[in-house]
Amino acid sequence: MLRVVHGELPPEHLAALVAVVAARASGGGAVERPAPRSEWGHPARAHRAPHRVGPGQWRASAW
């Protein structure tokens, strides 16, 4: 139930207010987000360059 306490409300503003309150009350706008995916199985990991052998390359292999 809505009630104008002070002043006058134009019909257009009242209609907009009722539309917003009704939309919020319906709860139809909630979007369920999918669970985050693990990147371990991502196909792009198959395209990494091979590790190189040499001084300092072990450290450089971590991207």
Rosetta blueprint (number, residue, H / E / L):
1 M L
2 L L
3 R L
4 V L
5 V L
6 H L
7 G L
8 E L
9 L L
10 P L
11 P H
12 E H
13 H H
14 L H
15 A H
16 A H
17 L H
18 V H
19 A H
20 V H
21 V H
22 A H
23 A H
24 R H
25 A H
26 S H
27 G L
28 G L
29 G L
30 A L
31 V L
32 E L
33 R L
34 P L
35 A L
36 P L
37 R L
38 S L
39 E L
40 W L
41 G L
42 H L
43 P H
44 A H
45 R H
46 A H
47 H H
48 R L
49 A L
50 P L
51 H L
52 R L
53 V L
54 G L
55 P L
56 G L
57 Q H
58 W H
59 R H
60 A H
61 S L
62 A L
63 W L
